[in-house]
């Protein structure tokens, strides 16, 4: 997609990109953010979306990709080295750091390419730098060459160490000589201008056996080289010169090694910049609730709850769309009502969307196949613009018209303003009609009633307005599509105290047609507001009823469950009493001495047994009724031949052979029987015999928290604490706990997750979700005990 430079400037895209770049971890990401350009076509934009989604998914499941906080851009170093042929040690060290990081990154991306095919877009631009990293390993962590960088360098440095040792011994002897030490300002042998010297008092200048090599800052003392150190200092200076020449030679060789791979190094730096930018976009998406728009082959856009990122907390979410049912949207309303902000918000979402960035809008927003974006948005909100400003706008719009196509989006602010109202309105109507014929997508703002009437009466053009609260004389910034807006100039003037006679004359000056137009718009606004209020009230009432219904159903279910439990307990207790009474009665009968007494007792027992049978039958009926509620007939399930069922009141499982109306013919073992559907329960799978319960009593720790904080600890400090804590939490009966290790460079997080893999009672471990701490927290879930 092409975006003209005027649009980039008027939309302040650089400022918005800078907001995203604040989340970058290095200048590589910042450079990548500001160098980002819109995708050429939908295929490329889809690739960018796929890469962003894959990177987010990878980081959520496996942790962040390798990163080095000290990495920086080496492109300027290499560009300068191409002229001078020399890079200093610190610059070469930065190159080695970048190459090492790119190799680690390539290894991780290659490991995951099968799961995330989009990673191939990155790995193809990271070459193998094993040889270069090995060559640059002659540098220490401060950028100095190791002695073994070459044999010559090693020999000369050994010689210099021997000379320094000889100088140290002779210097120590001089310091212990009273005749010499009495002339010194400080008892220290110092390297000055490449010569080992002593700081001598000014009054001893003529007496000290040596030559002046430098003066102190105050001028009250001088640095003098003793005659006895002259030969050694000469040897040291000569060796130092050889060392410097050898270091320069080695650095030039290392520089040539880097310059030979300049293109590959630039590509690797570009990939690292993209990775850092994707990290920043992910952070922005999470912090400010941005979303990737859905992509469409159609030429349209639809942004839900979109906000302008530069308005921060003051932004009011708006819904704005164009291209589906209409191709031109004319937004009207009072000054400072939010018309220009609406235009800019839509344009910003289009630009960010085509950059492949998440946009400041809600999920479900749609971005279509847009080829070009043109804007004519001025900062001046008044219609009383100068002729030069009007001319500049006309010139700019003329250039836009030369290149506009049916894939273009054109944003026109204050259409027809800056000149005679009648001529401006006529020009605005002509522009809209011409762009309509070109089938471009257009968002335009205006105050002119003729343009409003044209928009209302013309196919493919829709009107909208920014809502205005006449009671408070302030805008709500809400976009009302389908209703043109009023300027409210006379209303505002009256509210602010302007004399009624002046306002009456203004109303008389407006022709009758325009007055009726304003009245119609006002009436539409009032009806729209009333309908929206009623809709909100109905929606609130509906949600309230749904909550009440859910609460009622929950309470009824709880009561039914409690009732069933109570009745079941009562039935069990009653049956237990019956059995106990029966047993006692039999025992009593055996002990009776006379036949008459035994006969009477048996008659009484039969009466009680009849009564107890009724109780048992009642309990059985309740149990059957309770079970029948789960039957095929009550649950509305459909049986078919081959289904497994259980006959209520038996433990028998059967197979359905045929369903006839409200009955089913089933086979239970060798027998075939016909059973009502009210007596059948569907069996999903054969119930396995329940294993005997084995109970192991283990004392559970008391007072174990649901999370542990080890952020900013070293690995050696944190891991023992985490291992002990997980053992206590598991024994305390937790299903899951949180280990808070912070983000940092990800070292502690990886060690914690490796520990979790080794612990047998850990079922799974994942990074925290959006409300759980993200990359800074690992959620550990235990196996069921």
Buried (B, 14 or more C-beta within 10 A) or exposed (E): BBBBEBBBEBBBBEEBBEBBBEBBBBBBBBBBBBEBEBBEEBEBBBBBBBBBEBBBEBBBEBBBBBBBEEBBBBBEBBEEBEEEEBBEBEBBBBBBBBBBBBBBBBEBBBEBEEEBEBBEBBBEBBBEBEEBBEBBEBBEEEBBBEBEBBEBBBBBBEBBEEBBEBBEEBBEEBBEEEEBEEBBBEEEBBEBEEBBBBBBBEEBBEEBEBEEBBBBEEEEBBBBBBEBBEEBBEBBBBBBEBBEEBBEBBBBEBBEBBBEBBEBBBBBBBBBBBBBBBBBBBBBBBEBBBBBBEBBEEBBBBBBBBBBBBBEEEBBBBBBBBBBEBBBBBBBBBBEBBBBBBBBBBBBBBBBBBBBBBBBBBEEBBBBBBBBBBBBBBEBBEBEBEEEEBEBBBEBBEBBBEEBEEBBBBBBBBBBBBBEBEEBBBBBBEBBBEBBEBBBBBBBBBBBBBBBBBBBEBEEBBBBBBBBEBEEEEBBBBBBBEBBBBBBBBBBBBEEEEEEEEBEEBEEEBEEEEEEBBEEBBEBBEEBBEEEEEEEEEEEEEEEEEEEEEEEEEEEEEEEEEEBEEBBEEBEEBBEEBEEBBEEBEEEBEEBEEEEEBEEBBEEBEEEBEEBEEBBEEBEEBBBEBBBEEBBBEEEBEBEEEBBBBBBEEEEBBEBBEBEEEBBBBEBEEEEEEBBBBBBBBBEEEEEEEEEEEEEEEEEEEEBEEBBBBBEBEEEEBBEBBBEBBBBBBBBEBEBBBBBBBBBBBEBBBBBBEBBEEBEEBEEBBBBEEEEBBBBBBBBBBEEE
